[in-house]
Amino acid sequence: MNDTVVAQSVNLNPGLAAIGYGLGAIGPGIGVGLIFAAVINASARQPEMQGKLKTIGYSTFVLSEVLALIGVVVYFIASTR
């Protein structure tokens, strides 16, 4: 007699994907806070550099938020399987 074990698979991906995205969104959130805290601190020290500092702050803000958007895409990919 052939004794084969058939395993049933349980799809935990949607729940785990939501937890993973929630944890993954913490990093960009902290990063945005640190970026603008640094811009405000540097603007207070050198007000004449405020224009350049804002430009640098916004560009690094965008880079940080791209990580959060990538997390959203990965969440949707993982939750649909």
Secondary structure, DSSP 8 states (H G I E B T S, - for coil): ------------HHHHHHHHHHHHTHHHHHHHHHHHHHHHHHHHH-GGGHHHHHHHHHHHHHHHHHHHHHHHHHHHHHHT-
